[in-house]
Amino acid sequence: MAVDQYGNSFGVGDYVLITEVPSGLPYFAMISVVRVEKIEKNNHQKDIVYFERWYPIEQRGELIYRQADDCVVTTEHNYLVSLKRRDEWDKEEAKENG
């Protein structure tokens, strides 16, 4: 089990919010809902949470990570809504580029 930034515990299979800030764009953040795939301790005994990358599409499915205290616990419903929206964006992008 790990603990998010508000003290809520979560484990593998649970859903968390993460924030990604693109390099060079400090005022632009993307918030994603991800499913926790694995939790490990790092050298400083902090919990590290692994989940599947969504973007870029070519790298989808690779495992990336965040510290547990950078995450916020959320619900499966939010995850499913987020997946649906991601798939809609993918279709829109495919139409524009294809």
GIVENTA-V913679 format. One record per residue. SS is DSSP state (alpha for helix, beta for strand, coil for the rest). OMEGA is omega in radians with two decimals (NA if undefined). BURIAL is + if it has 9 or more other C-alpha atoms within 8 Angstrom, else -. Layout:
ss=SS omega=OMEGA burial=BURIAL
ss=SS omega=OMEGA burial=BURIAL
This chain:
ss=coil omega=3.09 burial=-
ss=beta omega=-3.12 burial=+
ss=beta omega=3.14 burial=+
ss=coil omega=-3.06 burial=+
ss=coil omega=3.10 burial=+
ss=coil omega=3.10 burial=-
ss=coil omega=3.10 burial=-
ss=coil omega=-3.13 burial=+
ss=beta omega=3.11 burial=+
ss=beta omega=-3.11 burial=+
ss=coil omega=3.11 burial=+
ss=coil omega=-3.12 burial=+
ss=coil omega=3.08 burial=-
ss=coil omega=-3.05 burial=+
ss=beta omega=3.14 burial=+
ss=beta omega=3.01 burial=+
ss=beta omega=3.03 burial=+
ss=beta omega=3.11 burial=+
ss=beta omega=3.06 burial=+
ss=beta omega=3.11 burial=-
ss=beta omega=-3.13 burial=+
ss=coil omega=3.12 burial=-
ss=coil omega=3.10 burial=-
ss=coil omega=3.13 burial=-
ss=coil omega=-3.01 burial=-
ss=coil omega=-3.12 burial=-
ss=coil omega=-3.14 burial=-
ss=coil omega=-3.13 burial=-
ss=beta omega=3.06 burial=+
ss=beta omega=3.11 burial=-
ss=beta omega=-3.13 burial=-
ss=beta omega=3.01 burial=+
ss=beta omega=-3.08 burial=+
ss=beta omega=3.09 burial=+
ss=beta omega=-3.12 burial=+
ss=coil omega=-3.13 burial=+
ss=coil omega=-3.05 burial=+
ss=beta omega=3.06 burial=-
ss=beta omega=3.11 burial=+
ss=beta omega=3.02 burial=-
ss=beta omega=3.05 burial=+
ss=coil omega=-3.10 burial=-
ss=coil omega=-3.13 burial=-
ss=coil omega=3.13 burial=-
ss=coil omega=3.03 burial=-
ss=coil omega=3.11 burial=+
ss=beta omega=3.08 burial=+
ss=beta omega=-3.08 burial=+
ss=beta omega=3.11 burial=+
ss=beta omega=3.12 burial=+
ss=beta omega=-3.10 burial=+
ss=beta omega=3.07 burial=+
ss=coil omega=3.07 burial=+
ss=coil omega=-3.09 burial=-
ss=coil omega=-0.10 burial=-
ss=coil omega=-3.04 burial=-
ss=alpha omega=-3.12 burial=-
ss=alpha omega=-3.11 burial=-
ss=alpha omega=-3.12 burial=+
ss=coil omega=3.13 burial=+
ss=coil omega=3.06 burial=-
ss=coil omega=3.09 burial=-
ss=beta omega=3.00 burial=-
ss=beta omega=-3.00 burial=-
ss=beta omega=3.02 burial=-
ss=beta omega=2.98 burial=+
ss=beta omega=-3.10 burial=+
ss=alpha omega=-3.10 burial=+
ss=alpha omega=2.98 burial=+
ss=alpha omega=-3.08 burial=+
ss=coil omega=3.03 burial=+
ss=beta omega=-3.13 burial=+
ss=beta omega=3.09 burial=+
ss=beta omega=-3.02 burial=+
ss=coil omega=3.06 burial=+
ss=alpha omega=3.12 burial=-
ss=alpha omega=3.12 burial=-
ss=alpha omega=3.10 burial=+
ss=alpha omega=-3.13 burial=+
ss=alpha omega=3.08 burial=-
ss=alpha omega=3.14 burial=-
ss=alpha omega=3.09 burial=+
ss=alpha omega=3.13 burial=-
ss=alpha omega=-3.14 burial=-
ss=alpha omega=3.11 burial=-
ss=alpha omega=3.13 burial=-
ss=alpha omega=3.08 burial=-
ss=alpha omega=3.10 burial=-
ss=alpha omega=3.12 burial=-
ss=alpha omega=3.13 burial=-
ss=alpha omega=3.11 burial=-
ss=alpha omega=3.14 burial=-
ss=alpha omega=3.12 burial=-
ss=alpha omega=3.11 burial=-
ss=alpha omega=-3.13 burial=-
ss=alpha omega=-3.07 burial=-
ss=alpha omega=-3.04 burial=-
ss=coil omega=NA burial=-
